[in-house]
Amino acid sequence: MLDREGFRPNVGIILLNQRNEVFWGKRIRTHSWQFPQGGIKHGETPEQAMFRELHEEVGLTPEHVRIIARTRDWLRYEVPDHFIRRDARGHYRGQKQIWFLLQMLGRDCDMNLRATDHPEFDAWRWNEYWVPLEAVIEFKRGVYEMALTELARYLPRINHHNRYLRAGMRPPHRERNSGPMPLEPAAAPPDGDPRPD
């Protein structure tokens, strides 16, 4: 389902744990890491699509998470021609996405990357909120940065000081990372993959 400009409606998911770290999934059989994301089917709302994708890709259900916020408008990225099937070129331009920020209420053991017969990820980890954008395929990096920036103001506050106050100690000084940490570049999806999500 494409809009008039050739963009496929899609959702992106930023899933937080209790330390405000984000779920970071490794695309199956590649070295590319990304957030869960996927297309919105005909008749679905973005929220319905988000919960479906969350279950399909991560194995979580609505009771495992709480919606904190979502982006106000669609965020778009264009897909380079060499990643688009030949028969779709000229019609399909890329993705337009609504991004959701979720708080994990369940436990790590609730996650299941094999919840469906077509898994998207073969590994996952928790990562600092400002993920290493160099690990994201280049044409998606701008959207990741826009989504992370827009949703950062909704991050829950974490009180790290209680354990130090109870022990009569001063909390250690920690410098905050002001930007993405570099990692090796992501591998491109296989040539001809019509859905780089």
DAZI-V394190 format. One record per pair of residues at least 24 apart in sequence whose C-alpha atoms are under 10 Angstrom apart, sorted by the first residue. I is the first residue (numbers start at 1). J is the second residue. D is the distance in Angstrom with one decimal. If there is no record, write none. Layout:
i j d
I J D
I J D
This chain:
i j d
1 39 8.8
1 40 8.3
1 41 7.4
1 42 7.1
1 92 9.7
2 91 8.3
2 92 7.2
2 93 9.0
2 94 9.1
2 95 8.9
2 96 9.6
3 91 9.7
3 92 9.2
3 93 9.9
3 95 9.8
3 96 9.2
4 91 9.1
4 92 9.8
5 91 8.2
5 92 8.3
5 93 7.5
5 94 9.3
6 78 9.5
6 88 9.9
6 89 9.8
6 90 8.2
6 91 5.5
6 92 4.6
6 93 5.0
6 94 6.8
6 95 8.4
6 96 9.5
7 76 7.8
7 77 8.5
7 78 8.1
7 79 9.7
7 91 8.7
7 92 6.3
7 93 5.6
7 94 4.9
7 95 4.9
7 96 5.8
7 97 9.3
8 38 9.8
8 39 7.0
8 40 8.0
8 41 9.8
8 76 9.4
8 92 7.6
8 93 8.1
8 94 6.3
8 95 4.8
8 96 5.9
8 97 8.3
8 195 9.6
9 38 8.6
9 39 5.9
9 40 5.5
9 41 8.3
9 42 9.6
9 46 8.6
9 49 10.0
9 74 8.6
9 75 9.9
9 76 9.3
9 94 9.1
9 95 6.1
9 96 5.1
9 97 6.0
9 98 8.2
10 37 7.1
10 38 5.4
10 39 4.1
10 40 5.1
10 41 8.7
10 46 7.6
10 49 8.1
10 50 8.8
10 74 9.0
10 75 9.5
10 76 9.5
10 94 9.9
10 95 6.3
10 96 5.8
10 97 4.6
10 98 6.6
10 99 8.7
10 197 8.9
11 36 8.5
11 37 5.4
11 38 5.6
11 39 6.3
11 40 6.8
11 45 9.9
11 46 6.4
11 47 8.4
11 48 9.8
11 49 7.0
11 50 6.0
11 51 9.8
11 53 8.3
11 70 10.0
11 74 9.3
11 75 9.7
11 95 9.1
11 96 8.1
11 97 4.9
11 98 4.9
11 99 5.6
11 100 7.5
11 197 9.8
12 36 6.1
12 37 4.3
12 38 6.8
12 39 9.1
12 46 9.6
12 49 9.7
12 50 7.4
12 53 9.0
12 54 9.5
12 70 9.5
12 71 9.8
12 75 9.8
12 96 9.8
12 97 6.4
12 98 6.2
12 99 4.5
12 100 6.2
12 101 8.8
12 143 9.8
12 144 9.1
12 147 8.8
12 197 9.3
13 37 6.0
13 38 9.1
13 50 7.1
13 51 9.5
13 53 8.8
13 54 7.7
13 70 9.2
13 97 9.9
13 98 8.7
13 99 5.8
13 100 5.0
13 101 6.3
13 102 7.3
13 147 9.6
14 69 10.0
14 70 9.6
14 99 7.3
14 100 6.1
14 101 4.9
14 102 6.1
14 103 8.7
14 129 9.0
14 144 9.8
14 147 8.8
14 148 8.2
14 151 9.1
15 54 9.4
15 65 8.4
15 66 9.5
15 67 9.4
15 68 9.9
15 100 8.2
15 101 6.1
15 102 4.8
15 103 6.0
15 104 6.6
15 126 9.4
15 129 9.7
16 65 9.1
16 66 9.8
16 68 9.8
16 101 7.5
16 102 6.0
16 103 4.9
16 104 5.8
16 105 9.3
16 126 8.5
16 127 9.4
16 128 9.7
16 129 8.2
16 155 8.8
16 156 9.4
17 65 9.7
17 102 8.8
17 103 6.2
17 104 5.2
17 105 7.9
17 106 9.0
17 107 8.8
17 108 8.9
17 126 7.8
17 127 9.7
18 103 7.5
18 104 7.1
18 105 8.2
18 107 10.0
18 156 8.8
18 157 9.8
18 158 8.0
19 126 9.5
19 127 10.0
19 128 9.0
19 129 9.5
19 156 9.1
19 157 9.2
19 158 6.9
19 159 9.6
19 160 9.4
20 103 8.3
20 104 9.6
20 126 9.2
20 127 8.9
20 128 7.5
20 129 6.6
20 155 7.1
20 156 7.4
20 157 8.6
20 158 7.9
21 103 10.0
21 125 9.4
21 126 5.6
21 127 5.2
21 128 4.9
21 129 5.3
21 130 8.8
21 131 9.2
22 101 9.6
22 102 9.5
22 103 9.5
22 104 9.7
22 125 8.2
22 126 5.3
22 127 5.2
22 128 6.3
22 129 5.6
22 130 8.6
22 131 8.0
23 58 9.4
23 104 9.7
23 124 6.9
23 125 6.0
23 126 4.9
23 127 6.5
23 128 9.1
23 129 9.0
23 131 9.7
24 121 9.6
24 123 8.6
24 124 5.5
24 125 5.4
24 126 6.0
24 127 6.4
24 128 9.5
24 129 9.9
24 131 8.3
25 57 9.2
25 58 8.9
25 113 9.3
25 120 8.5
25 121 5.8
25 122 7.6
25 123 6.0
25 124 4.3
25 125 6.7
25 126 8.8
25 127 9.9
26 120 8.2
26 121 5.2
26 122 6.0
26 123 5.2
26 124 5.9
26 125 8.6
26 135 10.0
27 119 8.9
27 120 5.7
27 121 4.4
27 122 6.4
27 123 7.7
27 124 9.1
27 187 9.8
27 189 9.0
27 197 9.3
28 118 9.9
28 119 7.3
28 120 5.6
28 121 4.6
28 122 4.8
28 123 7.7
29 120 9.3
29 121 8.2
29 122 7.2
29 123 9.8
29 189 9.6
29 190 10.0
30 121 9.2
30 122 9.0
30 186 8.4
30 187 6.5
30 188 8.0
30 189 7.5
30 190 9.0
31 135 8.5
31 136 9.8
31 184 9.3
31 185 8.7
31 186 5.9
31 187 5.5
31 188 8.5
31 189 9.4
32 121 9.7
32 134 9.9
32 135 6.3
32 136 6.5
32 137 7.1
32 184 9.7
32 185 8.1
32 186 4.6
32 187 5.4
32 188 7.3
32 189 8.1
33 121 8.8
33 123 9.2
33 124 8.5
33 125 9.8
33 131 9.8
33 132 9.4
33 133 9.3
33 134 9.6
33 135 6.0
33 136 6.1
33 137 8.4
33 185 9.8
33 186 7.1
33 187 9.1
34 121 9.2
34 124 9.4
34 131 9.2
34 132 9.9
34 133 9.1
34 135 7.8
34 136 6.1
34 137 8.5
34 140 9.5
34 144 9.3
34 186 9.6
34 197 8.8
35 121 9.9
35 124 9.8
35 131 9.8
35 136 9.3
35 144 8.9
35 197 9.2
36 120 8.5
36 121 8.8
36 197 8.2
37 97 8.8
37 98 9.7
37 99 8.7
37 100 9.9
37 120 9.6
37 196 9.9
37 197 6.1
38 95 9.5
38 97 9.0
38 120 10.0
38 195 8.9
38 196 9.3
38 197 6.0
39 95 8.6
39 96 9.4
39 97 8.7
39 195 9.0
39 197 8.2
40 97 9.2
40 98 9.9
46 70 9.9
46 97 8.9
46 98 6.9
46 99 8.9
46 100 9.2
47 98 9.1
47 99 9.7
47 100 8.4
50 98 9.1
50 99 8.8
50 100 7.7
54 111 9.8
54 115 10.0
55 111 8.9
55 112 8.5
55 113 8.9
55 114 9.8
55 115 7.0
55 116 8.5
56 112 8.9
56 113 7.9
56 114 8.1
56 115 5.9
56 116 5.8
56 117 9.0
56 118 8.3
56 119 7.4
56 120 8.3
57 111 9.2
57 112 7.9
57 113 5.9
57 114 7.7
57 115 7.1
57 116 7.8
57 118 8.7
57 119 6.3
57 120 5.8
57 121 7.0
57 122 10.0
58 110 8.9
58 111 5.6
58 112 5.5
58 113 5.0
58 114 7.8
58 115 7.2
58 116 9.5
58 119 8.8
58 120 8.7
58 121 8.2
58 124 9.3
59 110 7.3
59 111 5.2
59 112 4.4
59 113 6.0
59 114 7.3
59 115 5.1
59 116 8.2
59 119 10.0
60 104 9.2
60 106 8.5
60 107 10.0
60 110 6.7
60 111 5.9
60 112 7.3
60 113 9.4
60 115 8.7
61 106 9.5
61 110 9.2
61 111 9.5
62 104 9.9
62 105 9.6
63 104 9.3
63 105 7.6
63 106 7.8
64 102 9.7
64 103 8.6
64 104 6.1
64 105 5.0
64 106 4.6
64 107 8.0
64 110 7.9
64 111 9.4
65 101 9.9
65 102 6.2
65 103 5.4
65 104 4.6
65 105 5.0
65 106 6.9
66 101 8.7
66 102 5.5
66 103 5.1
66 104 6.6
66 105 6.9
66 106 9.9
67 100 7.2
67 101 6.2
67 102 4.6
67 103 6.4
67 104 9.1
68 100 7.7
68 101 5.5
68 102 5.5
68 103 6.6
68 151 9.1
68 154 7.0
68 155 8.1
68 156 8.6
69 99 8.5
69 100 5.9
69 101 5.2
69 102 7.3
69 103 9.7
69 150 9.7
69 151 7.0
69 152 9.8
69 153 9.7
69 154 6.8
69 155 9.1
70 98 6.9
70 99 5.4
70 100 4.3
70 101 5.9
70 102 8.8
70 147 8.9
70 150 8.8
70 151 7.1
70 154 9.5
71 97 8.8
71 98 5.8
71 99 5.4
71 100 6.7
71 101 8.6
71 146 9.4
71 147 7.0
71 148 9.6
71 150 6.9
71 151 7.0
72 98 7.7
72 99 8.7
72 100 10.0
72 150 8.9
72 151 9.8
73 97 8.3
73 98 6.7
73 99 9.0
74 98 5.3
74 99 8.2
74 143 9.9
74 147 10.0
75 99 8.1
75 142 9.3
75 143 6.2
75 144 9.2
75 146 7.7
75 147 7.7
76 140 9.0
76 142 9.0
76 143 6.7
76 146 9.9
77 139 6.8
77 140 6.3
77 141 8.9
77 142 7.7
77 143 6.5
77 144 9.8
78 139 6.9
78 140 8.2
79 138 9.8
79 139 6.6
79 140 8.4
79 194 9.3
79 195 9.3
79 196 7.9
80 139 7.6
81 192 9.2
81 194 9.9
82 190 10.0
82 191 6.9
82 192 6.9
82 193 9.0
82 194 9.6
83 188 8.8
83 189 7.6
83 190 7.8
83 191 5.8
83 192 5.3
83 193 5.9
83 194 6.5
83 195 8.4
83 196 7.5
84 191 8.0
84 192 5.6
84 193 6.3
84 194 4.8
84 195 7.8
84 196 8.6
85 191 8.4
85 192 4.9
85 193 6.5
85 194 5.3
85 195 9.1
86 192 7.6
86 194 9.0
87 194 9.7
88 194 7.8
89 194 9.6
92 194 8.9
94 139 9.8
94 140 10.0
94 194 9.7
94 195 8.9
94 196 8.9
95 140 9.5
95 143 9.9
95 195 9.2
95 196 9.1
95 197 8.8
96 143 9.4
97 143 8.6
97 147 9.5
98 147 8.7
99 143 9.6
99 144 9.3
99 146 9.8
99 147 6.5
99 148 9.0
99 150 9.6
99 151 8.6
100 147 8.7
100 151 8.3
101 147 9.2
101 148 9.0
101 151 6.8
101 152 9.0
101 154 8.2
101 155 8.5
102 155 9.6
103 155 9.1
103 156 8.7
120 197 8.9
128 177 8.9
128 180 9.0
128 181 9.1
129 155 9.4
129 177 9.5
129 179 9.6
129 180 8.9
130 177 7.8
130 178 8.0
130 179 6.1
130 180 5.2
130 181 7.7
131 179 8.3
131 180 5.5
131 181 6.8
131 182 8.9
131 183 9.7
132 179 8.3
132 180 4.6
132 181 4.6
132 182 5.4
132 183 6.3
132 184 9.3
132 185 9.7
133 179 9.3
133 180 6.0
133 181 7.4
133 182 7.3
133 183 8.1
133 184 10.0
133 185 8.9
133 186 9.3
134 180 8.0
134 181 7.9
134 182 5.8
134 183 5.9
134 184 6.7
134 185 5.4
134 186 7.0
135 180 9.9
135 181 9.4
135 182 7.7
135 183 5.8
135 184 6.3
135 185 5.1
135 186 4.7
135 187 8.4
136 183 9.5
136 184 9.7
136 185 7.3
136 186 5.7
136 187 8.7
136 188 9.4
137 185 7.6
137 186 5.6
137 187 7.2
137 188 6.5
137 189 8.6
137 196 9.4
138 185 8.6
138 186 8.1
138 187 9.8
138 188 8.9
140 196 9.4
140 197 9.4
145 179 9.9
145 180 9.3
